[in-house]
Amino acid sequence: MTPLILSKFGFWTLGTLDYISLIAATTNAFNGALLARRPDHYKHFTVAGVIILAYAGGIGGGIVRDVLVNKVPAPLENPWYLVVCLVAATVALTVDYYSEARFKDGLFQFMTAFSLPWYAIVGAQAALAAHLGYAAAVLIGIIATTAGRWIIDIACNVVPKQLVRGEFFVSAAALTGIAYVVCDQSGLPVLASTAIAFVVGFGFRLLSQFFGWEEWEPWEPAGLDAGEKARKKLGEGLKAELGDR
């Protein structure tokens, strides 16, 4: 009898959603490692520490998703999650080492926009497969998308990104989940639903970063925002990093 840990090691045993989930894990692990090296998150982490945070970013959301739909977490059944997250962390550390000041702002923003929709899509699909409602599918998509970032921010002693102003981080995940649910329930195949939902989520997040669209804040006592650091728009960050050399 083939051990369970080896049962999904062959690529021929993976389904469409397995590949989508692996893409989500890989891109989020890559971003997790880069995030751990950013000045606002870095706390003198060891190489092992950065890799652990990459795993948190890569599979944290997937584990939470599977627990919510009462499944054994996918990384415990499919060893490819552990492999691709390690490779992604290694690549991120290599890029960080050789890029000097580059890949710190604009390209990092682009990659976070690219990685965001994948877990929202898989989370929504997992909820629908578990026969949960549409609202639950969107909610689980949001949680799956943002849980890894929450873990990294807490570990780095930073206020979680979900709670502070940014370029529609949670809203982009919600929009992706809604788009997937609508497409799926309209009878479109998985790949078509995934493609449309990805374009919606990625496009909205990218536009938010490019134009500087941000969530709304309630009014604040005078003086609290005096020292707030201005955030670069996506175009400004890319131009600064790729323009002059």
Buried (B, 14 or more C-beta within 10 A) or exposed (E): EEEEEEEBBEEEEBEEBBEBBBBBBBBBBBBBBBBBBBEEBEEEBEEEEBBBBBBBBBBBBBBBBBEBBEBEBBBBBBBBBBBBBBBBBBBBBEBBEEEEEBBBBBBBBBBBBBBBBBBBBBBBBBBBEBEBEBEBBBBBBBBBBBBBBBBBBEBBEBEBBBEEBBBBBBBBBBBBBBBBBBBBEEEBEBEEBBBBBBEBBBBBBBBBBBEBBBBEEEEEEEEEEEEEEEBBBBBBBBEBBEEEE
